[in-house]
């Protein structure tokens, strides 16, 4: 949950620094606006889907003929189980579905242990992985199904205690299953993030790097986690690490996030500490190759509305103060 005083912090900071108080949301562009709809599936036909949002509102959307859903793999929307949680990318006033992700989860952290016994369903070759997901998200136990292990190991060759792990999967029956690697694993152990370059990022008007998403936000929340928060302000002793020369900011600050791949941009408020993402000095190759380093971690709704694909997991980004 975001800090309830985040909005007030933003207003006070803008007044102190003589900035405009820019509202959150997309900035004007030529592209048709995208809308994220998150909720529980109530009904689905080949042409329509009904979902109940966290506020108890029923949304009914038209499914475009070419749309496939993702739930551990590509499926027909009609194969989504009733009661499953979906995130939908919609256009035309949030009435037409472009993409659907079912029960999607992202699993990001440092490996604490790996075992191969006791997998749900009696599948002994499945692996049970315990992760440290940072001071805000705690520990998490996940399952790497045997059929997905080869694909994950290709991009996570150091599959052992102490190394970083980042995967996309499905949460089902209270268990998180990892199916797709979300990144190429950094070669260093968790906590050994390389130092940033000598040039201080605060001198740049816009900074380039990687944007990722996390499921550590509320279902329909718009917002961002940022790695270089003032520790006293954020209450996080692990903040302030990144291999990018980022300026220190405070909770409530507004970032202008520009998706280099789609051209879409939005003002997104910093609502959480991104200390875990700051430990990844990797690249996004979604459209070309980004500079090293994750500079912003978005909520799924914000990521989708900027044109991101939750399965691809990242996009090349430029950020500035909104």
C-alpha angles and dihedrals in degrees: 000000000000121000106270089224095055095102092049091049090054093051093047093047092050091050092049094048097039094243130142116256098240113198120236116258143073120326116230116276143148094262123096108256117258122217129201117216117189126186150099121302111249099169138350133189130171089271108027140040127194120200134178113224126215088263091058094253118141114226120196116197136180115240113223111233095246096050120122123184124225120223106151086321138004112303137166111265089241088063092064107111116243108254094031118132116245139185113207130196107212138180137192098053093326092296104108123061118228101168137006129198117190123208089337119176136177120217114202128165150083119303113247100171143347126206133172102206135081098033115168111264094027096275103150096190093060113100127228112213126190115203137191102223096185136270094298099046102032126201125338132191117209139175124235104200114223092240090057098042097087094053091047094047092054089066096028103049093158094063096166144099116303098023127109123258130194124173142153122226149130131288110216130165091354092304125110115219119195114217110155133038109240094198145000105271115252112247094231129076120262112280094027095096112163119253118262120253118274094254109092113234093218090076092063122085091211130019126207128215142099131321118202135173134235135197090220090102132080114276098260099021120134114209149092141247115220126198101214102063122145103262095222091049096046098037089230120124090190095059121104100060124120138129087227122082094245124167119240113257136179132238109275095035115136122234125198102219117197119192103215091196098056103020091235120137137186142174106246124185122228105239103159145026115267098199094137094053089047088064092063114087095182137125135242116225097185093121110001118326121302124217113266120278141053107256101175136020112204134201112251091252093052091044092052094046090054089057098262124150111225091212094054087049102205147039135199109263146184119203134193136164109287 
